[in-house]
Amino acid sequence: MARVAIEDDQLIINMQGARKFLALKSTLSIPLDNVQAVTSCLKWKDAPGIFQPRAGTNIPNTYFGGTFWQDGNKVFYDLRKQEDSVVITLNDEDFEHVIIGVEDPNETIELIEKAIMKKD
């Protein structure tokens, strides 16, 4: 699972353990101004297919990690099947979406939304 934190005006996402290697990234740092929305509604069926272009890991029906291209958009995944997840939609970033497994989606969403509201 990823760990999410707010530092200054940045959303910091840290991949844990072997996922740093599998996702080909250990940390994402995103300005809060570029976070458009955060939800917990990913359905596993929406995850990338085995033949989808990627720079990362796709263990079918088990784990997705790294950069995937879906419908012409660049999407970052760090998600294991049956893990609770959040979908972070971005503006003006390399990724259109960041989809990560987290321990508590509601807590993660609240953390990010509060940080965004505090900035405004």
Sequence and secondary structure as in RCSB ss.txt:
>XXXX:A:sequence
MARVAIEDDQLIINMQGARKFLALKSTLSIPLDNVQAVTSCLKWKDAPGIFQPRAGTNIPNTYFGGTFWQDGNKV
FYDLRKQEDSVVITLNDEDFEHVIIGVEDPNETIELIEKAIMKKD
>XXXX:A:secstr
  EEEEETTEEEEE  TTHHHHTT SEEEEEGGGEEEEE    GGGS  TTS EEEEEETTTEEEEEEEETTEEE
EEEEETT  EEEEEESSSS SEEEEE S HHHHHHHHHHHHHHH 
